[in-house]
């Protein structure tokens, strides 16, 4: 049986074999992380790991957190499937993120999820461009003591990130590519992590004739995450989003469905049920089609370009 560390950047296909693909829940690669210590593990499902992005789901048991704390050579973005999750950075910033909210963890910022609730929490996580590199994570991990806490013993040795401005304004469509902050500015150390509530999402529409609602949690030069929502009711036929394509690769994760995803240039379509995913390679035209009587919703992860 292949192990997740052996398929990184090659799951469920080789980068040169990219094509539209339905990835069912049973296709996700389950593992615990870290694999060598279940006592401090999260329950992890790999959906896609290719040369442009990684998308997966991790679950934390009540009262639990994962160790070692985590770091990536790319930006990481969360969409909270079931919260709340308390997320910390090593600089001592803690955010409590609720179901349906987003998080931006800039490149090379140490982070850890904590579950203080009475139920399992579930997080859709998206990392672009790379989840692991040559030097990140490093051989030696910081310990819990290296993180700033209330009255922590090493607080004086950890850089000060107080007074950093949060999200103070409504985003516009012109902020795409730098929401909630310009990516390069976000990655300067010491860095902050950014919680994106429902009110903070960058809301826009795709298409004027048959608009689809888009709610971005994060949009940086490395990647873009958010929700696509197609209402019910078309004209003569089903309500459809207008065909579009992206400069980067796209993964859709179905929240409310089923959603029919049509590839008009290929004359092919897939039905995506809740908790299933669809991979759409860069440049491939697609549209979402709603045959039901209620809004359908997918989380999208696109890297690198929109
Ligand atoms: Fe991470």
Boltz pocket constraint, residues with backbone or C-beta under 6 A from the ligand:
constraints:
  - pocket:
      binder: B
      contacts: [[A, 70], [A, 71], [A, 72], [A, 76], [A, 111]]
      max_distance: 6.0
